[in-house]
Amino acid sequence: MLAKRIVPCLDVKDGRTVKGVNFVDLRDAGDPVELAWQYSQQGADELVFLDITATHENRKTTLDLVKAVARQVNIPFTIGGGINALADAEALLNAGADKISINSAAVRRPALIDELANTFGRQFVVIAVDTRAVDGKALVHLRGGRDKTDIETLDWIKEAESRGAGEILLTSMDHDGTKDGFDCAFLKSVNDQISIPLIASGGAGTQQHFVDVFQQAGVDAALAASVFHYGEILIPDLKQTLRTSGVVVR
């Protein structure tokens, strides 16, 4: 059995790590370079860095900050935010990214997934999907959750996989920042219908929530932010709890 992964996420705005609830009411969570170093030392399996306003502000991810974080970590490092073309992805690869995460740009032009996978390999391409329930349907949202689409989440994830996505990072906007637990039922329904790794995001509040999402949804990785940033959960403690619960971790 492949080991499950614990993935801290750095949501970065104006050079600082921030965290909100349901994608709004952002508050400062620290220096991303310092946090990246801490997580690398603590035993995080991967790190995700999302420049959360790059797409909304129609700009590229800040390369200098990416380079500074990359120098501090010795674990796989995924970058997202403002990636619209192969050249953007190549610049991030050269700055130290192991993988890139795209969201809005892929929905606007799905062929970008094919181009990235064909150029850099599937393992380089993470498709981030922000989903929210609207009138009983799970719908894809864009631009940091600001724009609702009419695209059903599962349909989009299946298309992304068919085009060459190597992983799906699925964030439940309804659960994000609530600390009430992951959306295990929906995550399981998605995971059962795809064959690429699924990273769960949105809702982590306790160590038990991580146990639940691995045991109930069978996801490959669980991502969280504030519980790590504010020291509410320490990664070594979390991994010990997972081991005790029978979840295989590194």
Secondary structure, 3 states (H helix, E strand, C coil): CCCEEEEEEEEEECCEEEEEECCEEEEEEECHHHHHHHHHHHCCCCEEEEECCCCCCCCCCCHHHHHHHHCCCCCCEEEECCCCCHHHHHHHHHHCCCEEEECHHHHHCCHHHHHHHHHHCHHHEEEEEEEEEECCEEEEEECCCCEEEEEEHHHHHHHHHHHCCCEEEEEECCCCCCCCCCCHHHHHHHHCCCCCCEEEECCCCCHHHHHHHHHHHCCCEEEECHHHHCCCCCHHHHHHHHHHCCCCEC
